Amino acid sequence: MHLHLAGWNDFWATSFSKFTALDLRPARVLAQHRHAYTLWTESGEADAEVAGALLYRAAPDELPAVGDWVAVRQYSADDLAIISEVLPRKTKFSRKVSGPAAAEQVIAANVDVLFMVCGLDHDYNLRRLERYLVAADQSGASPVVVLNKADLCGDVGSRIEEVRQIARDIPVLAISAAGGDSSNLPSVAETLLPLIPAGQTAALVGSSGAGKSTIVNQLLGTAAQATQPTRSTDGRGRHTTTHRELFFLSNGGLVLDNPGIRELQLCTQVSASGGESAQSAVDQAFPEIETLAAECLFRDCSHSAEPDCAVRQALESGEIDDARWRSYQKLRRELRHAAAQIDPNLRRTEKERWKKLCKGVKRNQKRT
């Protein structure tokens, strides 16, 4: 009965069946504090750590993350649980780790609904939101754009329309988590709770200061998460939430609060649910560009100097916004570079491509 509170169902029971004979028990990761974990087990909450064998053989993205279902060894409710296995994930929201390494960091696992929170103050940034939409397409979860701090915006309707232009058919909701009754908007609970039915898990992602922890407090009906106001000088948020944690909601759903994400670099891996690869996710996030690219004269058109390029014509006529086009190019370059770090053949191809480009530049310089 306790496991069902954390979303346990027939799918997870089937996935776990191969571990039953090994005297392992199912549990879900509620929180992570460096190398220590808090789990939800058949007996309730339990502290846990990862088994040495799992640490030795698993890649960083294969280690337990908040939201994961795991197989643990625990002889009594008071014992420290040892995480021996991580069950295959249904969904995952992840990013490339900061720096030159090509490793993947899983931010939220087995999430059904992904709330991408953006503040309608200094946090509002369409280009950053495009990046989140690509990562959301990759995750396998159902994305929802949440525009918080509507009480601070003079024209909420225009902002909603701008976001809908890039979000396609993804729901866009405007709320005011800390606005009170003066915002003339439905409460956070009325707006978001129906999207997290019993047994479902939602995660909130966004930059620091977007209001994620305030939203969690409103959903819980209590100040479970500490919050801070944004800086008055530039509207930048402060890292208040320091770890990821799952909370139980009164309606039977669960919500995962995350620290603010300062840098969301895209991963090249395919999603846990077998959904979009990163490159396909970029194409899905910019459908108007992909539609026009199919009309170009050349199939491998680079949209730079080729004749009869439908994309260049759309840019010149204003059909495609120039800032959106630059964002599209940037994300594709980023993914190409990330893929080259993993694939030696692609890295060799990219190196040869740059050599040819440099030689071409040198030849043009000599002619002039």
N, C-alpha and C positions, 0 to 999 in steps of 0.2 A: 504493500500500500504506500509506503514512504517513497518508493522509486517513482510511482506514477505522478507524484507531486512535482517531480523534476522533468516530466515529459517522457517517462518510460512507456513504451507501447510494443505492439507485436513486432514491428520492424526491428527494434533494438533487441528484443528477446531472441529473435532469429539470428541476428548478427552475433549475439553473445553465446549462442548455444555451443559453439566449439570450445569454449573455455570452461564449461560447466564441469567436465570430467577432470579438469586440472585443479579442482578445489579453489577456484577463484570466484570472486563475487563482483557483481556490477556496481558501479558508482558513477556519479557525474561530478565533474570539476566545477565547483562554485566560485573559487577564488584562487589566485596564485600570488605568492609573496616570495619573490626570488626563487629559491629552490624548494620552498615549502608550499603545500597545497591544502585547501579546504575542500572536502568532498561531501556529497550527499549520498548516503548509503541506505540500505534497508533498515538500518537502526537509527538513522538521522545523520547529523553532521559528524565528520571525523577528520582529524589531521592526517596528512599523508606526505610521503616523499617518493621519488622515482627509484625503482630498483636499479642497481648498478648495471645489470645486464642490458636493460633498456637504454640507459644512458650511453653505454658503450656502442650499441649497434644502430641506434636511431640517428637520423639527420635532425638538425635543429627544428625543422618544421614538422617532424614526426613525433616530437615530444608532446606531452599533454599541454593543452591550452584550455582556457576557460570555455566551458560549453561542451567539452569532450566527454564522451562516455568511455570509461576505462574499466579494465579488469584488475581487481586488487586482491591481495592476500591479507586477510585480517582475521585473527583467531577469536577476538572478542571485541565488543563495542568500545572498550577503553584502550585497546591497542592502537599503535600507530599503523595506519594502513600503508601497504607497499604497492605502488602502481607497477604492475608487470606488463600490461599491454594497453594499447590505445585502439579502440574500435574504429573501423573505417568511417570517415566523416561523410555526412550527407551534404553539407555545405561548409564553406570556410571563407571568411573575409580576411585577406592577407595583403602584405606589402613586401617589397624588397627591403632588406635591412639597409640602414644608412651606410654610406661609404662604398668602397670599391667591391666588396664581397657580393657575390650573386645569390646569397642565401635568402630564404623566404622566412618571414615572421608571420605566424598565424595570430591574428588579433581576436577573432571570434569564431568559434566552431559550432556547427550544428544549429545555426540560426535560421529561423523560418522567415522573419521579417527584419529588414535592415533599414533603420531610420537614419538618414543622412541629415544631420542637424546643421543648419546655417543660420547665423544671426542676421537680422535685418538692420544691422548697425555697421560698424567698421569691418565686421567679419564677412559681409556679403561680397562674394567673388564668384562670378560665373565660370571663369576659367578653372578655378580650383574645383568647383562643383562638377565640371565636365570630367575631371580626373576621378572623382568619387563615383560618378556614374559608370565609368569604364570598369573600375574595381568591383562595383556592385554587380555588373553584368557577369563578371568572372566568378563571383562568389557562389552563385546558384540560389541565393536567397531572394525573396521578393522585396525590391527596393521601394522606399517611400521618402520623398524629400520633405523635410520639416523645416519651415521658415519660422524661426523663433524670434521673439522680441518684436512682434508686430506692433506693439504699443509705441515703439520708438520710430516707426516708419510713417512718413506722411502720405505715401501712396502705395499701400499694400497690394492693391489690385494690379498695378503696373509691374511690381516685382514678381508677383505670381505668374503673370503672363510671360515675362522674360524667361523665367525658369522653365515654364511649360514649353517654350520654344526649343530648349535644348534637352528637356527630359522626355520628350515624346509622349508615350502613353503611361508614364510612371505617375502615380498620384503626387500632387503637390499640396501640402497643407500649411496654413498659416496659424500660428498659435502665439500666445503670450504667457510663458511659464511663470513669470514673475510680475505680470501686468495687473493682476487683480481684476475686479469687475469693470474697471474703467476702460478696458480694452475692447469691450463689446464683442468678444469672441467666446465661443464655447470653451469650457474648461479643458485642461490638458487631458484629464481622465475621460471626459466625454468624447474627445477627438481621437485619442490614441488607443485607449483600452479596448474598444471593439475590434481593433486590428490585431490584438494579442489574445485570442481565445484560449480557453483552458488547454494545457498541454503543449502550447506553442511558445517559442522563444523569440524575443525581439532583442536587437542590439542597437545601441546608439553610438554613432561615430561622427566625428567632426573635430574642428580645431578647438583649442583651449578658449574658454570664454563664450562658446556658442550657447551654453545653457543646458548641457546634457544632464549634469547632476541635479539641476533644478527640476528638470522634467522628470527624472527618476523619483525625486521627492514628491512631486505632485501625483505621480502614478501610485506611489506607495501610501500617500496620505500622511507621511511623517518625514521628518528631517533626518533620513538615514545617511545621506551623503553631505559632506561639508561643501559649502559653496563660498565663492568670493566674487565681488564685483570686478568688472573689467577695469583696466587702468583708464583714468579720465583723460590722460594726455593723448593716447593713440587708440584707445578702444581694444588694446590687445588683452587676451585672456591670460590668466595665471593658472599653472598646473595645480589644481586643488585635488582632483582624484589622482591617486598615486598608484593604483593597481586596478586590475579588471575584476569585476565581481558580478555574479548572478544574484538577482533578488526575486523572491516569490511574490506574486501579485495576488490581490484578494479574489480575483476572478478565476484563479487557477493557472494563469499564464506566468511567464518569467521574463525578466528584462535584464539585459547585461549593460552595465555602465563601463565606459572606457576612459582612460586618460586622454587628454587632447592630443591629436595627431598633428605634429608640426610639419612632417614631411611624408607624403604618400607617394612613394616610388612604386611603379607598377611591376608586377611579377610576370614572368613569361610562362609559368606553369598553367596547365589546364585545371579548372575548378574541381573540387572534391566530388561534385555530383556529375562530373562528365559534361559540364556545360561549356560555356564559351572559353576558348583560349584568349590570351590577352590581346593578340592581334585582331581576332574576330570581334572581341569586345569593343575595341576602338572603332572598328568599322560599324558596329551596331550603334555606337553612341553618336556617330556622325552620318546618319543615313542619307542625308541630302547630298553629301560629298560623294559617297559610294555610288549613288544613283547616277550622278553626273559623270563620274569616272567611267562608267560602263558605256557612255555615249562618245567617249574620246575616239579619235581616228585610230590610234595605236593602242593595242591591248595592254602593253607595258608602259604606257604614258607616264612620265614623271611629273607632268603638269608644270613644266618650267618653260621650255622653248619650243615644244613640238607644235606642228600646225594642226588646226582643227581640234584644239583641246577644249572640251566642254567645260572643264573646271576653270581654266583661265578666263574663258568668256564669261562665266558666271561671276567670277571675281571682279572683272572689269565693269560688268553691268550692275554690280551691287547685289546680285541674287544671293551670293554667299558673303557673310560678314567676314571682313579681313582678319579680325581678332580671332574668330572661330577657326578660320583656315590655319592661322599660325599655331593655334592650340592643337589642332589635328596633326600638323606636321611635327610638332614638338613631341607629342605622345608616341608617334610612330618611330621617330628617331630614338627616343628613350628605350622603347621596346627592342628595337634592332640592336642597340648597344648592349642591352641586358642579355639578349639571346646569344650574342657573340661571346659573352663572357662564359657561357655554359657550353656552347657548341664550338669545338675547335675548327670544324670545317667552315662554319659560318664566319668565324673570326678570320680565317684565312681569306675568305671571299671578300669580306669587308676591307681587309688590308690591301688586297689587290685593287679594289674599287677606288680607295683613296689614293693609291699610287698613280692610277690612270688620271684621276682628277687633278692631282698635283702636276703631273707631266703636261696636261693640257693647259693649265694656268701658266706654266713656265714657257711653253711654246708661244702662247698669246703675248706674253710679256716681251719675248724676243722680237716678235713681229712689230710691236709698237715701239 
